[in-house]
Amino acid sequence: MTESEAIVVKNAGSHFLLSRLPEWAPFPAVLRGKVRLKGSSSTNPVAVGDRVRFREGTPPEGVRPSGSPHHPSGTVPPLSNRGCYVPQGESLPEAAVITEVLPRQNYVIRRSTNLSRKNHVIAANLDRAVIAVSLLFPEIKLPFLDRILVTCEVYGIRPVIVLNKIDLYGELYAEDVENFLRIYEGAGYKVIRTSCKTGEGIDELRELCSEGVSLFSGESGVGKSSLIKALDPGLDPKIGKISAAHMQGKHTTSLYEMYPLAGGGFVVDSPGLRGFGLVDLEKEEISKYFPEMLRVGQGCRFTPCTHTHEPGCAVKEAVDAGVISPERYNSYLGMLEEDTKFR
């Protein structure tokens, strides 16, 4: 039986939606039998963004949903129409059967905090990872952000940090904003300041995401879904509220899902994260994925150098000189110390 290829655009656990990107015409698919990645201990063998082979149950060739990027109307359907397209007068097509997951170009993966030997692939085949953070509501946790950044470095994904809710900080927190920019722009990362309320930074973020596939990730409550809606008002992802008791966001996105943006490009919305553990990374390797440490680490007296106790360590000297931020260095030390639990 002839097989075709498509991209996974929604993961609902045991059921999926596929589309032949860049054509946006999602159709249902299921897993039958055991589809596994060679050598993988992941809890999810199929992730959003995966290229897969499938057979049977595909919608008729040439069928496109009204309002897709390739439809003559030139508009993107609202989120309420994001499911499987069924032409008028036709029944729901039989679900396709995913038979193989093709090799991934890259992916973002995290260790589950309650399944120490298992990991979870958040999304695959990405052009960039947009990591949303906020200084307040919820309060930023730099070690959490640094673990995501290290993972992006490990798997070759370009990270972009979005400092959201910038309208809330004002003069009272201006120094905190500048300190954050000093830490992460100094490390070499692009930081965009955004506000869904005032529109600051939204045009820049929209242009950045207008090509390829962008993963939106971050802690619960930082405003990922609001940012996606700001990029394309035609989308309507669920927007959560902050828990007043714990000042943490409530999980509003329970599924991993890809959406087309009206201005071009695709975004992957992911559930808010409250833990992010490193996967398959030896302690001796961690410093290589801190760009600022990698730049100066070649000047260390000893090789390899853990940058903790060795004399003549260029990294420790850079920390003392203010070239490397103590916040990032402390995150690095925390990663060295933690074995099975990452919070």
Secondary structure as the mmCIF struct_conf table of DSSP 4:
data_model
#
loop_
_struct_conf.conf_type_id
_struct_conf.id
_struct_conf.beg_label_comp_id
_struct_conf.beg_label_asym_id
_struct_conf.beg_label_seq_id
_struct_conf.end_label_comp_id
_struct_conf.end_label_asym_id
_struct_conf.end_label_seq_id
STRN STRN1 SER A 4 ASN A 11
BEND BEND1 GLY A 13 SER A 14
STRN STRN2 HIS A 15 SER A 19
TURN_TY1_P TURN_TY1_P1 LEU A 21 PRO A 22
BEND BEND2 GLU A 23 GLU A 23
STRN STRN3 PHE A 27 LEU A 31
BEND BEND3 GLY A 33 GLY A 33
TURN_TY1_P TURN_TY1_P2 LYS A 38 GLY A 39
STRN STRN4 SER A 42 SER A 42
BEND BEND4 THR A 43 THR A 43
BEND BEND5 PRO A 45 VAL A 46
TURN_TY1_P TURN_TY1_P3 VAL A 48 GLY A 49
STRN STRN5 ARG A 51 ARG A 55
BEND BEND6 GLU A 56 GLU A 56
HELX_LH_PP_P HELX_LH_PP_P1 THR A 58 PRO A 60
TURN_TY1_P TURN_TY1_P4 GLU A 61 GLY A 62
TURN_TY1_P TURN_TY1_P5 SER A 66 GLY A 67
TURN_TY1_P TURN_TY1_P6 PRO A 69 HIS A 70
BEND BEND7 HIS A 71 HIS A 71
TURN_TY1_P TURN_TY1_P7 PRO A 72 SER A 73
HELX_LH_PP_P HELX_LH_PP_P2 VAL A 76 PRO A 78
HELX_RH_3T_P HELX_RH_3T_P1 LEU A 79 ASN A 81
BEND BEND8 GLY A 83 GLY A 83
TURN_TY1_P TURN_TY1_P8 GLN A 88 GLY A 89
HELX_LH_PP_P HELX_LH_PP_P3 SER A 91 ALA A 95
STRN STRN6 ALA A 96 VAL A 101
HELX_LH_PP_P HELX_LH_PP_P4 LEU A 102 ARG A 104
BEND BEND9 GLN A 105 GLN A 105
STRN STRN7 TYR A 107 ARG A 111
TURN_TY1_P TURN_TY1_P9 THR A 113 ASN A 114
TURN_TY1_P TURN_TY1_P10 SER A 116 ARG A 117
STRN STRN8 ASN A 119 ALA A 124
BEND BEND10 ASN A 125 ASN A 125
BEND BEND11 ASP A 127 ASP A 127
STRN STRN9 ARG A 128 VAL A 133
BEND BEND12 LEU A 135 LEU A 135
TURN_TY1_P TURN_TY1_P11 LEU A 136 GLU A 139
HELX_LH_PP_P HELX_LH_PP_P5 ILE A 140 ILE A 140
HELX_RH_AL_P HELX_RH_AL_P1 LEU A 142 VAL A 154
TURN_TY1_P TURN_TY1_P12 TYR A 155 GLY A 156
STRN STRN10 PRO A 159 LEU A 163
HELX_RH_3T_P HELX_RH_3T_P2 ILE A 166 LEU A 168
TURN_TY1_P TURN_TY1_P13 TYR A 169 GLY A 170
HELX_RH_3T_P HELX_RH_3T_P3 GLU A 171 TYR A 173
HELX_RH_AL_P HELX_RH_AL_P2 ALA A 174 ALA A 187
TURN_TY1_P TURN_TY1_P14 GLY A 188 GLY A 188
STRN STRN11 LYS A 190 ARG A 193
TURN_TY1_P TURN_TY1_P15 CYS A 196 THR A 198
TURN_TY1_P TURN_TY1_P16 GLU A 200 GLY A 201
HELX_RH_AL_P HELX_RH_AL_P3 ILE A 202 LEU A 208
TURN_TY1_P TURN_TY1_P17 CYS A 209 SER A 210
BEND BEND13 GLU A 211 GLY A 212
STRN STRN12 VAL A 213 GLY A 218
STRN STRN13 GLU A 219 GLU A 219
TURN_TY1_P TURN_TY1_P18 SER A 220 GLY A 221
BEND BEND14 VAL A 222 VAL A 222
HELX_RH_AL_P HELX_RH_AL_P4 LYS A 224 LEU A 231
TURN_TY1_P TURN_TY1_P19 PRO A 233 GLY A 234
STRN STRN14 ILE A 242 SER A 243
TURN_TY1_P TURN_TY1_P20 ALA A 244 MET A 247
STRN STRN15 GLN A 248 GLY A 249
HELX_LH_PP_P HELX_LH_PP_P6 LYS A 250 HIS A 251
BEND BEND15 LEU A 255 LEU A 255
STRN STRN16 TYR A 256 PRO A 260
TURN_TY1_P TURN_TY1_P21 ALA A 262 GLY A 263
BEND BEND16 GLY A 264 GLY A 264
STRN STRN17 PHE A 266 ASP A 269
HELX_LH_PP_P HELX_LH_PP_P7 PRO A 271 GLY A 272
STRN STRN18 LEU A 273 LEU A 273
BEND BEND17 ARG A 274 ARG A 274
STRN STRN19 GLY A 277 GLY A 277
BEND BEND18 ASP A 280 ASP A 280
HELX_RH_3T_P HELX_RH_3T_P4 LYS A 283 TYR A 289
BEND BEND19 PHE A 290 PHE A 290
HELX_RH_AL_P HELX_RH_AL_P5 PRO A 291 GLY A 297
TURN_TY1_P TURN_TY1_P22 GLN A 298 GLY A 299
BEND BEND20 ARG A 301 PRO A 304
BEND BEND21 HIS A 307 HIS A 309
TURN_TY1_P TURN_TY1_P23 PRO A 311 GLY A 312
HELX_RH_AL_P HELX_RH_AL_P6 ALA A 314 ASP A 320
TURN_TY1_P TURN_TY1_P24 ALA A 321 GLY A 322
BEND BEND22 VAL A 323 ILE A 324
HELX_RH_AL_P HELX_RH_AL_P7 PRO A 326 GLU A 337
BEND BEND23 ASP A 339 THR A 340
#
